[in-house]
């Protein structure tokens, strides 16, 4: 389902992602800046994003298969906190059109 996030929703999601990463990686959320590399700087791994997606899937009524997310990630690799946030915004906003727009 396609939807446009308000600035308030984006702020909430931004903070939730930051807190999720801090909890999972057992660090202070203040250490997570937009240019922080989740793997190199924080010791995260490539599975962390998919686990986070599963957490957000129900909360934000995202009806996408993990395979679709994986295809998106091939074209939009996520390394930094900001890239992670933008990817989640894309996933929520584009919904089923996430991959269909890649050829445009």
N, C-alpha and C positions, 0 to 999 in steps of 0.2 A: 504494500500500500504506500503510495506516494504522499508525502506531506511536507509542509514547510515549517521549519522550527522557528519559533520566535527568539529574539535575543535573550529573553529570560530563560527559555528552555535550554538554549545553547550554554548559557552561564552555568545552569544547574548541571548539565551533562559534563561540561568541562571539569567542574569541581568533583563530580562523582567519579569520573575517570581518574583524576588525580588521586583521590582518596583510595580508589580500588587498587591502583598501582602501589601506593604507599603501604596499604595493608598486605597485599600479596608479597611485596618485596621487603617488608618489615623495615621501612625507612620513614623519615619525617617527610610529610607531603611538601614542606617548604623546600626540600632539596630537588623537587621536580619542577624544572623550568621548561619553557616551550622548546628550547633547543637541546634539552637533555636527551641523550641517546639511551633508550630503554635497555638495550642489550649491553653496550659498551660501558655506559656510565653507572647503570643500576644493577647489572647482573641478571637482567631478565632473560627470557628465552623466547623463541619464535612461537611457542604454543600459548604464551601468555595472552596474546591478542585474541585468539580463538576462544580461550576460556572466558575472557572478559566479554566477548560478543555473546556467548551463551548466557552470561549473567544479565546482560542488557536486553536480550531477545524478548523475554517475557515482559519486562518492565516497560519497554517502549513498543510493544506489539509489532516486532519485526518478524515478518513471515518470509524468511529466506533460508535456503539450505546452506550449510557450511561450505559445500562445494562452490556455490556462487560467490561466497565471500572469498574463498581461496582463489578463484579466477580473478576477482577484483584485485586481490593483493598481489598477484603476479604483475599487473600493470601499474599498481600503486603501492610499492613497497613502503612499509612503515618502519621507521627507525627512531624518530624523535617523538616526544610527547605531543608536540603540535601536529605532526603527521597522523598520530593515533587519533587525536580529537577530530581532525578533519575527516578521517576515514569513517569514524562513527557517525559524524554528521551526514556524510554522503550515504551511508548505509540506511540511516533512518529516513532521510529525505527522498532518496531515489527509489527505495524499495525494490520492487521487481524490475525496474528499469535500470538497475545498477550496472548490469553488463551490457544491456542493449544500447546504451549511449556510448559505449567505448569505441564503436566504429565511427562515430560522428566527429 
